[in-house]
């Protein structure tokens, strides 16, 4: 069974989008780890008890979640807007050629 070129492009688009979203999970984890390490360093450097770790870990979680949600929404809704824009441009080109 042969697949059309459009089917291959759609599959590739889904795969690349899925991989970008998988990368956001890694970014979330890395953000939290770096923020916790920074908080730990602040606590040891300034002898501030657990407050540097607590504050930096909360900031890391909030910042990482914000970034993950922002990228997910952009991937979900941004692609729909891009497709509409491309289809509109194609129809304008076709009407201009006629």
Buried (B, 14 or more C-beta within 10 A) or exposed (E): EEEEEEEEEEEEEEEEBEEEBEEBEEEBEEBBEEBBBBBBEBBEEEEBEEEBBBBBBEBBBEBBEEBBEEBEEEBEEEEEEEEEEEEEEEEEEEEEEE
